[in-house]
Amino acid sequence: MGKQMIIDPKNQPFQEIHKLMIGSIVPRPIAFVSTISNDNKFNLAPFSYFNGVCSKPPTVVFCPARRGWDGKEKDTLKNIKA
């Protein structure tokens, strides 16, 4: 029997878990999400944490999480919160 790989997210840097998630969920759909900031700047951003979840009613979900390389909030998330 082969060796097991155990990954405990509590013991891994955020960036490593992000890479694992985007590299292991395939095919990965991409949603383009548009928002407007408080100072009326338009933002269009791709989100790979996105999927269709229901047909009746037609529903999609996306996760405006933090950037994978530094953990900071994306502009989309900031705009939605505002």
N, CA, C and O atoms as a GROMACS GRO file, in nm:
protein
  328
    1MET      N    1   0.084  -0.117   0.000
    1MET     CA    2   0.000   0.000   0.000
    1MET      C    3   0.089   0.123   0.000
    1MET      O    4   0.193   0.125   0.065
    2GLY      N    5   0.047   0.228  -0.074
    2GLY     CA    6   0.125   0.350  -0.083
    2GLY      C    7   0.118   0.433   0.044
    2GLY      O    8   0.039   0.405   0.135
    3LYS      N    9   0.201   0.533   0.049
    3LYS     CA   10   0.204   0.623   0.164
    3LYS      C   11   0.085   0.718   0.158
    3LYS      O   12   0.037   0.753   0.050
    4GLN      N   13   0.038   0.758   0.274
    4GLN     CA   14  -0.070   0.855   0.284
    4GLN      C   15  -0.012   0.994   0.300
    4GLN      O   16   0.093   1.014   0.361
    5MET      N   17  -0.083   1.091   0.246
    5MET     CA   18  -0.045   1.230   0.265
    5MET      C   19  -0.154   1.293   0.351
    5MET      O   20  -0.271   1.296   0.313
    6ILE      N   21  -0.115   1.343   0.464
    6ILE     CA   22  -0.210   1.409   0.553
    6ILE      C   23  -0.175   1.557   0.557
    6ILE      O   24  -0.063   1.596   0.590
    7ILE      N   25  -0.275   1.638   0.523
    7ILE     CA   26  -0.256   1.783   0.523
    7ILE      C   27  -0.350   1.841   0.627
    7ILE      O   28  -0.472   1.829   0.616
    8ASP      N   29  -0.294   1.904   0.726
    8ASP     CA   30  -0.373   1.969   0.830
    8ASP      C   31  -0.372   2.119   0.802
    8ASP      O   32  -0.269   2.184   0.820
    9PRO      N   33  -0.485   2.176   0.758
    9PRO     CA   34  -0.488   2.319   0.724
    9PRO      C   35  -0.444   2.410   0.837
    9PRO      O   36  -0.395   2.521   0.812
   10LYS      N   37  -0.461   2.366   0.960
   10LYS     CA   38  -0.418   2.449   1.074
   10LYS      C   39  -0.267   2.466   1.079
   10LYS      O   40  -0.216   2.561   1.137
   11ASN      N   41  -0.195   2.372   1.017
   11ASN     CA   42  -0.050   2.375   1.022
   11ASN      C   43   0.014   2.421   0.890
   11ASN      O   44   0.135   2.409   0.872
   12GLN      N   45  -0.068   2.473   0.800
   12GLN     CA   46  -0.018   2.516   0.670
   12GLN      C   47  -0.041   2.666   0.651
   12GLN      O   48  -0.141   2.720   0.700
   13PRO      N   49   0.049   2.734   0.582
   13PRO     CA   50   0.026   2.875   0.551
   13PRO      C   51  -0.096   2.891   0.459
   13PRO      O   52  -0.125   2.802   0.378
   14PHE      N   53  -0.164   3.001   0.472
   14PHE     CA   54  -0.281   3.030   0.390
   14PHE      C   55  -0.251   3.010   0.241
   14PHE      O   56  -0.331   2.952   0.169
   15GLN      N   57  -0.136   3.059   0.196
   15GLN     CA   58  -0.101   3.052   0.055
   15GLN      C   59  -0.093   2.907   0.006
   15GLN      O   60  -0.133   2.878  -0.106
   16GLU      N   61  -0.041   2.818   0.088
   16GLU     CA   62  -0.028   2.678   0.049
   16GLU      C   63  -0.165   2.610   0.037
   16GLU      O   64  -0.188   2.532  -0.055
   17ILE      N   65  -0.254   2.640   0.127
   17ILE     CA   66  -0.388   2.583   0.121
   17ILE      C   67  -0.461   2.637  -0.001
   17ILE      O   68  -0.533   2.564  -0.068
   18HIS      N   69  -0.442   2.767  -0.029
   18HIS     CA   70  -0.504   2.827  -0.148
   18HIS      C   71  -0.457   2.756  -0.275
   18HIS      O   72  -0.538   2.722  -0.361
   19LYS      N   73  -0.327   2.733  -0.287
   19LYS     CA   74  -0.272   2.664  -0.404
   19LYS      C   75  -0.329   2.522  -0.415
   19LYS      O   76  -0.361   2.477  -0.525
   20LEU      N   77  -0.341   2.455  -0.303
   20LEU     CA   78  -0.396   2.319  -0.302
   20LEU      C   79  -0.540   2.320  -0.352
   20LEU      O   80  -0.578   2.236  -0.433
   21MET      N   81  -0.620   2.413  -0.303
   21MET     CA   82  -0.761   2.420  -0.342
   21MET      C   83  -0.777   2.450  -0.491
   21MET      O   84  -0.851   2.380  -0.560
   22ILE      N   85  -0.708   2.553  -0.542
   22ILE     CA   86  -0.728   2.588  -0.682
   22ILE      C   87  -0.664   2.487  -0.777
   22ILE      O   88  -0.702   2.478  -0.894
   23GLY      N   89  -0.567   2.412  -0.728
   23GLY     CA   90  -0.502   2.312  -0.812
   23GLY      C   91  -0.570   2.177  -0.812
   23GLY      O   92  -0.545   2.095  -0.900
   24SER      N   93  -0.657   2.151  -0.714
   24SER     CA   94  -0.717   2.018  -0.704
   24SER      C   95  -0.864   2.016  -0.741
   24SER      O   96  -0.921   1.908  -0.757
   25ILE      N   97  -0.928   2.131  -0.755
   25ILE     CA   98  -1.069   2.135  -0.794
   25ILE      C   99  -1.073   2.168  -0.942
   25ILE      O  100  -1.056   2.283  -0.981
   26VAL      N  101  -1.097   2.065  -1.025
   26VAL     CA  102  -1.099   2.083  -1.170
   26VAL      C  103  -1.215   2.005  -1.230
   26VAL      O  104  -1.251   1.902  -1.172
   27PRO      N  105  -1.276   2.045  -1.337
   27PRO     CA  106  -1.252   2.174  -1.398
   27PRO      C  107  -1.304   2.286  -1.307
   27PRO      O  108  -1.398   2.267  -1.230
   28ARG      N  109  -1.241   2.399  -1.317
   28ARG     CA  110  -1.274   2.510  -1.228
   28ARG      C  111  -1.348   2.617  -1.306
   28ARG      O  112  -1.288   2.684  -1.391
   29PRO      N  113  -1.478   2.634  -1.279
   29PRO     CA  114  -1.551   2.740  -1.350
   29PRO      C  115  -1.505   2.878  -1.305
   29PRO      O  116  -1.456   2.895  -1.193
   30ILE      N  117  -1.520   2.974  -1.391
   30ILE     CA  118  -1.481   3.111  -1.358
   30ILE      C  119  -1.604   3.201  -1.374
   30ILE      O  120  -1.671   3.197  -1.477
   31ALA      N  121  -1.632   3.281  -1.273
   31ALA     CA  122  -1.739   3.381  -1.281
   31ALA      C  123  -1.675   3.518  -1.291
   31ALA      O  124  -1.572   3.544  -1.228
   32PHE      N  125  -1.736   3.606  -1.369
   32PHE     CA  126  -1.694   3.745  -1.372
   32PHE      C  127  -1.795   3.824  -1.290
   32PHE      O  128  -1.914   3.827  -1.323
   33VAL      N  129  -1.748   3.886  -1.183
   33VAL     CA  130  -1.834   3.957  -1.089
   33VAL      C  131  -1.805   4.106  -1.097
   33VAL      O  132  -1.689   4.148  -1.089
   34SER      N  133  -1.910   4.185  -1.115
   34SER     CA  134  -1.891   4.329  -1.122
   34SER      C  135  -1.947   4.396  -0.998
   34SER      O  136  -2.054   4.360  -0.949
   35THR      N  137  -1.873   4.494  -0.949
   35THR     CA  138  -1.916   4.574  -0.835
   35THR      C  139  -1.878   4.720  -0.862
   35THR      O  140  -1.802   4.750  -0.954
   36ILE      N  141  -1.933   4.808  -0.778
   36ILE     CA  142  -1.901   4.951  -0.786
   36ILE      C  143  -1.859   4.996  -0.648
   36ILE      O  144  -1.926   4.968  -0.549
   37SER      N  145  -1.748   5.066  -0.640
   37SER     CA  146  -1.698   5.115  -0.511
   37SER      C  147  -1.778   5.236  -0.466
   37SER      O  148  -1.858   5.291  -0.542
   38ASN      N  149  -1.757   5.278  -0.341
   38ASN     CA  150  -1.826   5.395  -0.287
   38ASN      C  151  -1.794   5.522  -0.367
   38ASN      O  152  -1.876   5.614  -0.370
   39ASP      N  153  -1.677   5.527  -0.430
   39ASP     CA  154  -1.643   5.645  -0.510
   39ASP      C  155  -1.670   5.620  -0.659
   39ASP      O  156  -1.607   5.680  -0.746
   40ASN      N  157  -1.767   5.530  -0.686
   40ASN     CA  158  -1.818   5.501  -0.822
   40ASN      C  159  -1.714   5.448  -0.920
   40ASN      O  160  -1.724   5.474  -1.040
   41LYS      N  161  -1.616   5.374  -0.872
   41LYS     CA  162  -1.521   5.306  -0.960
   41LYS      C  163  -1.575   5.166  -0.988
   41LYS      O  164  -1.614   5.094  -0.896
   42PHE      N  165  -1.577   5.130  -1.116
   42PHE     CA  166  -1.627   4.999  -1.155
   42PHE      C  167  -1.516   4.895  -1.142
   42PHE      O  168  -1.399   4.922  -1.167
   43ASN      N  169  -1.556   4.775  -1.101
   43ASN     CA  170  -1.461   4.666  -1.083
   43ASN      C  171  -1.521   4.540  -1.144
   43ASN      O  172  -1.635   4.504  -1.113
   44LEU      N  173  -1.445   4.473  -1.229
   44LEU     CA  174  -1.486   4.345  -1.286
   44LEU      C  175  -1.374   4.247  -1.255
   44LEU      O  176  -1.259   4.268  -1.295
   45ALA      N  177  -1.407   4.140  -1.184
   45ALA     CA  178  -1.302   4.048  -1.138
   45ALA      C  179  -1.342   3.903  -1.161
   45ALA      O  180  -1.459   3.868  -1.144
   46PRO      N  181  -1.246   3.818  -1.198
   46PRO     CA  182  -1.275   3.675  -1.212
   46PRO      C  183  -1.269   3.605  -1.076
   46PRO      O  184  -1.184   3.635  -0.992
   47PHE      N  185  -1.361   3.512  -1.057
   47PHE     CA  186  -1.362   3.433  -0.934
   47PHE      C  187  -1.370   3.286  -0.968
   47PHE      O  188  -1.462   3.242  -1.035
   48SER      N  189  -1.272   3.211  -0.922
   48SER     CA  190  -1.273   3.067  -0.946
   48SER      C  191  -1.347   2.992  -0.835
   48SER      O  192  -1.381   2.875  -0.853
   49TYR      N  193  -1.372   3.056  -0.723
   49TYR     CA  194  -1.456   2.994  -0.620
   49TYR      C  195  -1.600   3.032  -0.650
   49TYR      O  196  -1.657   3.121  -0.588
   50PHE      N  197  -1.658   2.961  -0.749
   50PHE     CA  198  -1.790   2.993  -0.803
   50PHE      C  199  -1.853   2.865  -0.854
   50PHE      O  200  -1.783   2.775  -0.902
   51ASN      N  201  -1.986   2.855  -0.844
   51ASN     CA  202  -2.053   2.740  -0.900
   51ASN      C  203  -2.202   2.761  -0.901
   51ASN      O  204  -2.255   2.843  -0.826
   52GLY      N  205  -2.272   2.686  -0.986
   52GLY     CA  206  -2.416   2.682  -0.984
   52GLY      C  207  -2.460   2.586  -0.873
   52GLY      O  208  -2.401   2.479  -0.858
   53VAL      N  209  -2.560   2.623  -0.797
   53VAL     CA  210  -2.601   2.538  -0.685
   53VAL      C  211  -2.745   2.494  -0.690
   53VAL      O  212  -2.783   2.400  -0.619
   54CYS      N  213  -2.829   2.558  -0.774
   54CYS     CA  214  -2.970   2.522  -0.777
   54CYS      C  215  -3.032   2.569  -0.908
   54CYS      O  216  -2.990   2.670  -0.964
   55SER      N  217  -3.133   2.495  -0.956
   55SER     CA  218  -3.200   2.534  -1.079
   55SER      C  219  -3.335   2.600  -1.055
   55SER      O  220  -3.383   2.676  -1.139
   56LYS      N  221  -3.395   2.572  -0.940
   56LYS     CA  222  -3.525   2.632  -0.910
   56LYS      C  223  -3.526   2.677  -0.766
   56LYS      O  224  -3.551   2.594  -0.678
   57PRO      N  225  -3.501   2.803  -0.735
   57PRO     CA  226  -3.478   2.910  -0.832
   57PRO      C  227  -3.334   2.903  -0.885
   57PRO      O  228  -3.246   2.848  -0.818
   58PRO      N  229  -3.310   2.959  -1.004
   58PRO     CA  230  -3.174   2.959  -1.057
   58PRO      C  231  -3.081   3.034  -0.962
   58PRO      O  232  -3.102   3.153  -0.935
   59THR      N  233  -2.980   2.965  -0.911
   59THR     CA  234  -2.894   3.022  -0.808
   59THR      C  235  -2.748   2.988  -0.834
   59THR      O  236  -2.714   2.873  -0.864
   60VAL      N  237  -2.664   3.088  -0.824
   60VAL     CA  238  -2.519   3.065  -0.828
   60VAL      C  239  -2.460   3.120  -0.699
   60VAL      O  240  -2.520   3.205  -0.632
   61VAL      N  241  -2.343   3.072  -0.666
   61VAL     CA  242  -2.274   3.119  -0.547
   61VAL      C  243  -2.129   3.149  -0.584
   61VAL      O  244  -2.068   3.078  -0.663
   62PHE      N  245  -2.077   3.254  -0.525
   62PHE     CA  246  -1.934   3.280  -0.540
   62PHE      C  247  -1.883   3.324  -0.403
   62PHE      O  248  -1.959   3.373  -0.320
   63CYS      N  249  -1.756   3.306  -0.382
   63CYS     CA  250  -1.695   3.338  -0.253
   63CYS      C  251  -1.592   3.448  -0.273
   63CYS      O  252  -1.481   3.422  -0.318
   64PRO      N  253  -1.629   3.571  -0.238
   64PRO     CA  254  -1.533   3.681  -0.252
   64PRO      C  255  -1.434   3.678  -0.136
   64PRO      O  256  -1.438   3.762  -0.046
   65ALA      N  257  -1.348   3.582  -0.142
   65ALA     CA  258  -1.254   3.559  -0.033
   65ALA      C  259  -1.135   3.654  -0.042
   65ALA      O  260  -1.141   3.759  -0.106
   66ARG      N  261  -1.030   3.616   0.022
   66ARG     CA  262  -0.907   3.696   0.024
   66ARG      C  263  -0.815   3.654  -0.090
   66ARG      O  264  -0.827   3.542  -0.141
   67ARG      N  265  -0.724   3.743  -0.129
   67ARG     CA  266  -0.629   3.710  -0.233
   67ARG      C  267  -0.541   3.594  -0.189
   67ARG      O  268  -0.501   3.584  -0.072
   68GLY      N  269  -0.511   3.506  -0.284
   68GLY     CA  270  -0.434   3.386  -0.252
   68GLY      C  271  -0.290   3.409  -0.216
   68GLY      O  272  -0.232   3.329  -0.143
   69TRP      N  273  -0.229   3.516  -0.265
   69TRP     CA  274  -0.085   3.535  -0.242
   69TRP      C  275  -0.053   3.613  -0.116
   69TRP      O  276   0.057   3.598  -0.062
   70ASP      N  277  -0.145   3.695  -0.066
   70ASP     CA  278  -0.111   3.770   0.056
   70ASP      C  279  -0.222   3.772   0.161
   70ASP      O  280  -0.203   3.826   0.270
   71GLY      N  281  -0.338   3.712   0.130
   71GLY     CA  282  -0.445   3.703   0.228
   71GLY      C  283  -0.525   3.831   0.249
   71GLY      O  284  -0.611   3.836   0.337
   72LYS      N  285  -0.498   3.936   0.170
   72LYS     CA  286  -0.572   4.062   0.184
   72LYS      C  287  -0.704   4.054   0.111
   72LYS      O  288  -0.720   3.977   0.016
   73GLU      N  289  -0.801   4.136   0.155
   73GLU     CA  290  -0.932   4.138   0.092
   73GLU      C  291  -0.923   4.189  -0.052
   73GLU      O  292  -0.850   4.284  -0.081
   74LYS      N  293  -0.999   4.126  -0.142
   74LYS     CA  294  -1.008   4.172  -0.279
   74LYS      C  295  -1.101   4.294  -0.285
   74LYS      O  296  -1.184   4.314  -0.197
   75ASP      N  297  -1.085   4.374  -0.390
   75ASP     CA  298  -1.170   4.492  -0.407
   75ASP      C  299  -1.317   4.454  -0.412
   75ASP      O  300  -1.401   4.527  -0.359
   76THR      N  301  -1.350   4.341  -0.474
   76THR     CA  302  -1.490   4.297  -0.483
   76THR      C  303  -1.549   4.282  -0.343
   76THR      O  304  -1.660   4.329  -0.317
   77LEU      N  305  -1.477   4.218  -0.254
   77LEU     CA  306  -1.525   4.199  -0.117
   77LEU      C  307  -1.540   4.332  -0.046
   77LEU      O  308  -1.638   4.356   0.024
   78LYS      N  309  -1.442   4.419  -0.064
   78LYS     CA  310  -1.451   4.552  -0.002
   78LYS      C  311  -1.574   4.628  -0.051
   78LYS      O  312  -1.645   4.690   0.027
   79ASN      N  313  -1.598   4.622  -0.183
   79ASN     CA  314  -1.713   4.691  -0.240
   79ASN      C  315  -1.845   4.634  -0.188
   79ASN      O  316  -1.938   4.710  -0.160
   80ILE      N  317  -1.853   4.504  -0.177
   80ILE     CA  318  -1.977   4.442  -0.128
   80ILE      C  319  -2.002   4.480   0.019
   80ILE      O  320  -2.115   4.510   0.058
   81LYS      N  321  -1.897   4.479   0.098
   81LYS     CA  322  -1.912   4.516   0.239
   81LYS      C  323  -1.959   4.662   0.254
   81LYS      O  324  -2.039   4.694   0.340
   82ALA      N  325  -1.905   4.748   0.167
   82ALA     CA  326  -1.940   4.891   0.175
   82ALA      C  327  -2.084   4.911   0.129
   82ALA      O  328  -2.133   5.024   0.128
   0.00000   0.00000   0.00000
